[in-house]
């Protein structure tokens, strides 16, 4: 579980990150990353209906939340991150989602 200080909650902040943030994509996920004045890295998840029904969307969200938790320290300080799941995420297992997150994060590190 992510601590409360590591969660983006306001829809206005989430949409701002998705519009103005830099995108780093992998096969199953897209990371939208924007810098903020906050000292904590904050994360939100966007898992749309194109991923699957409610049960599948919540499963994917739980898996992504668990996979990104140990990676928070790898983001630049004060980052706001939105993890958007792509339709293929519904058939992926935890290892594949973790691998995709790490791949997208490696692209962030190179930039």
N, C-alpha and C positions, 0 to 999 in steps of 0.2 A: 504494500500500500504506500502510495506517495504521501508525504507529510503535507499538511494544509498549506505550508509556506511554499511548496513546490507546484501548486496547481493554479492554472489560469482559470478564472471562473466567469468573468464578465464576457458576454457575447461580443461586446464592442471591441474588447482587447483581442479576442480570438479572431474576429474578422479583420482587424487591422494587421495582425501578424500574417494572416493568409494573403492579404492584398499586398502588403509592402515588404514582407519578409523574403529572404532569399530561399529558393527551393533547391532541395537536394533529393533526388529521386532514386529509388531502387525498384525492383520488380513488383514488390507487394506494398510498399509504403512510400510516402513522400513526406519529408521533413520541411516545414516552413520555419525559418529561424530569423528572428529580428532582435536587434539589440535594444536594451532598455536601460533606464537609470537605476533600476532595482539592483540590489546586491545578490539576490537569489535567482537561480534559474527556475523558470516556471514552465509547466507543460500542460497542454490540453490535447484531447484526442477527438478526431473527426472521423466517424465511421458511419457512412451514409447508407441509405436503403439499397444502393446498388451492390453492397457487400452481401446482404442477405436479410432474413427476417430478424425480429427482435432478439431471439435467443442467440443466433449466430453473431449478430453485431455486438452483443454484450460479452460473448465469449472472446471475440477478437479484441475488444477493448481491454478486458482483464488480462489477456496474454500480452498485449502491448504495454500495459501499465507495469506488469511484472518485468518485462524485458528491458524497459527503459530505466527503471529504478537504479540499477547499478551503474548506468551510463551517464547519469546527471553530472557527475564531476568532470566529464570529458567536454562538456559544452562550455563556451566562453562565459565568464561571470556576467550575470545579468541578462542572459538570453531568455527570450520568450520563444517557446517552441510549440508548434502544433504538429502532431503526428496524424497524417491523413492516410487511412487505409484504402487500398485499391481493391477492386472486386475480387482478385485472385486470393486475397487474404482469407477468404472464407474457407478455402480448402487447405490452407497452410497449417502446419503444426507449429508449436512454440519455437522449436529450433530454427525453422525457416524464417519466422518473423524476427527472431533475435538476430539472425544472420543478416537479414535485410536492413534492420535498424543500424547494425554496426557498419554495414557497407555505406549507407547514406551518411552516417556520422564520419566515416573516413573521408568522404568527399568534402564535408565541412572542414575537416582538419587541413585538407590540402588547399583550401581557398584562402 
